[in-house]
Amino acid sequence: SLLQEKMRVKLSLTFLCVLFLNGLKAAEPPVGSEALEGQLQGENLDDTLKRVAEKSNLVGDGAAVSDEGFVYPYFFEIKDATGTIAARLNLTLGPFSLDLVKTKTNDKKKIVYVPNSKYKNQVNVFESSFFNQTAATTSAVVTGSGENATQIEVTITYDGMTAGKTFVVQSAEIKATIELGGPTRVDYWNITTASITVNSTVNGTATNLMVDLTPKFGYSAHTSDFACTTGYGICAPLGLCWSCNDQVMKPNSLDVVGSDKLTVFLHFPGMVLEPSLGGNKTTFKYGFGFNWDCDPLIPISLWVSLLITLMLATILFWALYMLSALQTPNKFDDPKGPSIHVPQAE
């Protein structure tokens, strides 16, 4: 019948929509930490880091050793002048690295990063420098006391990094302030300021950069919009550590940087960070508690996939229900008997 034919058409269109959306999902290129994980699948990262630890002088007395005997070469116990550990940082996927980028003014008179010539939605990285040639010098200054009144000013200094063809870094100093109890929530610790000073040469010209890397605290300036997630605040509840596959710190405001200026992105590969103050009662090996990851448990892409799947499943079940509600005729003409008479008069 015509109704059954319509139902079959609806079902066919539904299945075609499902197949089309699944094809789009599979064709999307990986981004963020997914892309990083894809790049690491072809290499044994533990073996790489172990060779670095064995052949260099990066491993100190406070280096972290796993249960399997693996030495993490980029584990830092950051102490104050009295020798008290103020914070612990572990880079599980490699050393610090710097990406050299540049700004420009686009057609809308807005300052943006120079895009990649091939992938317009990506920032063009002119060259990178890795902090893996010398051991870092770390220090901390702790002010205040108590979980809601403590500030830890952390300094990590490097002399000598991997030199590129055009971007040669002689030294770099990373500074950050960890505040316990603010500004997002009183039961969280937060990185409230961050900066890097780089002494380098670019194409043979001395280029000294001082970049403010303080992250945004949230989606807007309102307290209710503060967020501890990728691209925004670096923070976690007291007693938990912040973890991220590739923590990238970059300038918060390009208007401050200016147009046609060089600047840098600072990468923390496999970052695990936690201040040791503030009443952490659940620390485990290497001084880290349970991790508070930068990637949300249920990202927006997963929510969209779930909602679209639920909508398509609802349409499918509704179509099946309509098909099952169809009823066949229960009366038929008897060719040997009197025909069914339907009165036409009103």
C-alpha positions in Angstrom: 0.0 0.0 0.0 1.0 3.7 -0.2 1.4 3.9 3.6 3.8 0.9 3.6 5.8 2.3 0.8 6.2 5.6 2.7 7.4 3.7 5.8 10.0 1.9 3.7 11.3 5.2 2.3 11.6 6.7 5.8 13.5 3.6 7.0 15.9 3.8 4.0 16.6 7.5 4.6 17.2 6.9 8.3 19.8 4.2 7.6 21.5 6.3 5.0 21.8 9.2 7.5 23.4 6.9 10.0 25.9 5.6 7.5 26.7 9.2 6.3 27.3 10.5 9.8 29.5 7.5 10.7 31.6 8.2 7.6 32.1 11.8 8.5 33.1 10.8 12.0 35.7 8.4 10.7 37.1 10.9 8.2 37.7 13.7 10.8 41.4 14.2 11.4 42.5 13.7 15.0 43.2 16.9 17.0 44.8 17.8 20.3 45.8 14.8 22.5 44.2 12.4 20.0 46.7 13.5 17.4 49.5 13.3 19.8 48.6 9.7 20.7 48.4 8.8 17.1 51.9 10.1 16.5 53.2 8.1 19.4 51.8 4.8 18.2 54.7 4.2 15.9 57.4 4.5 18.5 58.2 3.0 21.9 58.2 6.1 24.0 59.4 4.4 27.2 62.5 3.2 25.4 63.2 6.6 23.9 63.0 8.4 27.3 65.0 5.7 28.9 67.8 6.1 26.4 67.7 9.9 27.0 68.0 9.3 30.7 70.9 6.9 30.4 72.9 9.1 28.0 72.5 12.5 29.5 72.9 14.3 32.8 69.2 15.1 33.2 68.5 12.6 35.9 69.2 13.8 39.5 68.8 12.3 42.9 65.1 13.1 43.0 64.3 11.3 39.7 61.2 9.2 39.6 61.6 5.5 39.1 58.6 3.4 38.1 57.8 -0.1 39.5 59.3 -1.5 36.3 62.6 0.3 36.9 62.0 3.0 34.3 63.6 6.4 35.1 61.6 9.5 34.2 64.3 12.0 33.1 62.0 15.0 33.3 60.7 14.7 36.9 61.2 17.8 39.0 61.0 18.2 42.8 60.8 22.0 43.1 62.1 23.1 46.5 62.3 26.4 48.4 65.3 27.9 50.0 64.9 25.7 53.1 64.8 22.5 51.1 61.1 21.9 51.5 59.4 20.5 48.5 56.9 23.1 47.2 55.7 21.3 44.1 56.3 18.3 41.9 56.3 18.2 38.1 56.7 15.2 35.8 56.8 15.3 32.0 56.0 11.7 31.1 56.1 12.2 27.3 59.3 14.2 26.8 61.0 17.5 27.6 59.8 21.0 27.5 59.6 22.4 23.9 59.1 25.8 22.4 57.3 26.6 19.1 58.3 29.8 17.3 55.2 31.5 15.8 54.4 34.9 14.4 51.4 37.2 14.4 49.9 39.3 11.7 46.8 41.5 11.0 44.1 39.8 8.9 41.6 41.3 6.5 39.3 42.2 9.4 42.0 44.3 11.1 42.3 41.6 13.8 45.7 40.3 15.1 46.0 36.6 14.5 48.7 34.0 14.2 50.2 33.3 10.8 48.4 30.2 9.5 49.9 27.2 8.0 50.2 27.4 4.3 48.6 24.0 3.8 46.2 23.8 6.7 44.7 27.2 7.1 43.0 26.3 10.5 46.4 25.5 12.1 49.1 27.9 13.3 52.3 27.9 11.3 55.2 26.8 13.5 58.5 28.2 12.0 60.7 26.0 14.2 60.8 24.2 17.5 63.4 23.9 20.3 63.6 21.2 22.9 64.9 21.5 26.4 66.8 18.2 26.5 70.5 19.1 26.5 71.1 20.2 30.1 69.5 19.7 33.5 67.2 22.4 34.7 67.7 24.6 37.7 64.5 24.9 39.8 63.5 27.0 42.8 60.4 28.1 44.7 59.3 30.9 47.0 56.4 30.1 49.3 54.4 32.9 50.9 51.5 32.6 53.3 50.3 29.5 55.1 47.3 27.4 55.1 45.2 25.9 52.3 43.6 29.2 51.3 46.4 31.6 51.8 49.5 30.1 50.1 51.2 31.2 47.0 54.1 29.2 45.4 56.3 31.1 42.9 58.0 28.4 40.8 61.1 29.1 38.6 62.6 26.6 36.1 65.7 27.8 34.3 67.5 26.1 31.3 70.8 26.9 29.7 71.3 25.2 26.4 68.6 23.6 24.3 68.3 21.7 21.0 69.2 24.3 18.3 67.3 24.4 15.1 68.5 25.8 11.7 67.1 29.3 12.3 65.8 29.3 15.9 68.6 28.9 18.4 67.8 29.2 22.1 70.6 30.0 24.5 68.6 30.1 27.7 65.1 30.2 29.0 63.4 30.9 32.3 59.9 29.7 33.1 58.0 31.3 36.0 54.6 30.4 37.4 52.6 31.2 40.5 50.5 28.5 42.1 47.8 29.8 44.4 45.9 27.6 46.8 42.3 28.5 47.3 41.8 30.8 44.3 40.7 32.4 42.1 38.2 29.8 40.8 37.2 28.0 44.0 38.5 28.0 47.6 39.0 24.2 47.5 41.1 24.3 44.3 44.7 25.2 43.5 45.3 27.3 40.4 48.1 28.6 38.3 47.4 32.3 38.5 50.4 33.7 36.5 52.9 32.2 34.1 55.6 33.7 31.8 58.7 32.7 29.9 61.8 34.7 29.1 63.8 33.4 26.1 67.3 34.5 25.0 67.7 33.3 21.4 68.7 34.1 17.9 66.3 33.9 14.9 68.0 33.9 11.5 71.2 35.0 13.1 69.6 38.0 14.8 69.5 38.3 18.6 65.8 37.9 19.7 65.0 38.1 23.3 61.3 37.3 24.1 59.4 37.8 27.3 55.9 36.3 26.9 53.0 36.3 29.3 51.6 32.7 29.3 48.9 33.2 32.0 46.0 31.0 30.9 42.4 32.1 30.8 40.5 31.2 34.0 37.3 30.3 32.1 34.9 30.9 29.2 34.2 34.4 30.4 35.2 36.8 33.2 32.2 35.5 35.3 33.0 33.3 38.3 30.4 30.8 37.2 32.3 30.3 33.9 35.6 29.4 35.4 36.9 26.0 34.0 39.7 23.6 34.6 40.1 22.2 31.1 42.1 22.3 27.9 42.6 25.9 26.7 41.6 27.4 30.0 42.6 27.3 33.7 45.3 24.9 35.0 43.8 24.0 38.3 42.6 21.0 40.3 41.0 20.2 43.7 43.3 20.3 46.6 45.0 16.9 47.0 44.7 16.1 43.2 47.3 16.6 40.5 46.7 18.2 37.1 47.5 15.9 34.2 47.5 16.6 30.4 48.9 14.7 27.4 50.2 18.0 25.8 49.7 21.1 27.9 50.2 24.1 25.7 50.7 27.5 27.2 50.5 30.5 24.8 49.8 34.2 25.0 46.4 35.1 26.3 46.0 38.4 24.4 47.5 38.9 20.9 46.7 42.6 21.3 49.5 42.7 23.9 51.9 40.8 21.6 51.2 43.1 18.7 51.1 42.6 15.0 54.0 41.2 13.0 55.8 40.0 16.1 57.5 36.7 17.1 56.2 34.8 20.1 56.3 31.2 21.4 54.1 28.4 22.5 55.4 26.4 25.5 54.6 22.6 25.5 54.5 20.4 28.6 54.3 16.8 27.1 52.6 14.4 29.4 52.4 17.0 32.2 51.6 15.9 35.8 51.8 18.8 38.3 50.8 19.1 41.9 51.8 21.5 44.7 52.9 19.5 47.8 51.4 22.0 50.2 47.8 22.5 51.2 47.1 19.5 53.3 47.4 16.8 50.6 46.6 13.7 52.5 46.3 11.3 49.6 49.7 11.5 47.9 51.1 8.4 46.4 54.4 7.5 44.8 56.4 10.5 43.6 54.1 12.7 45.7 51.2 12.8 43.2 47.5 12.2 44.2 44.8 11.1 41.8 44.9 13.0 38.6 42.5 15.7 37.4 42.8 15.5 33.6 42.7 18.5 31.3 40.4 16.6 28.9 36.8 16.3 30.1 35.3 12.9 30.9 32.6 13.4 28.3 33.8 15.8 25.6 31.4 17.8 23.4 32.1 15.5 20.4 30.8 12.6 22.4 27.8 14.5 23.6 26.9 15.4 20.0 27.4 11.8 18.9 25.2 10.5 21.7 22.4 13.1 21.0 22.4 12.5 17.2 22.4 8.7 17.7 19.5 9.0 20.2 17.5 11.2 17.8 18.0 8.8 14.9 17.2 5.8 17.1 14.0 7.6 18.2 13.0 8.1 14.5 13.8 4.5 13.7 11.7 3.1 16.7 8.8 5.5 15.8 8.9 4.2 12.2 8.9 0.6 13.4 6.0 1.3 15.7 4.0 2.9 13.0 4.6 -0.1 10.8 3.6 -2.5 13.5 0.4 -0.5 14.0 -0.8 -1.1 10.5 -3.9 -3.4 10.4 -5.0 -5.6 7.6 -8.7 -5.6 6.4 -10.9 -7.9 8.4 -13.8 -8.0 5.9 -13.7 -9.3 2.3 -16.3 -9.7 -0.5 -17.7 -13.2 -0.9 -18.0 -13.8 -4.7 -20.8 -16.3 -4.1 -22.7 -14.3 -1.6 -24.3 -10.9 -1.6 -21.8 -8.0 -2.0 -21.1 -5.6 0.8 -23.4 -2.7 0.5 -22.3 0.7 1.8 -25.2 3.2 1.9 -24.3 6.4 0.1 -27.3 8.4 1.2 -26.9 10.9 4.0 
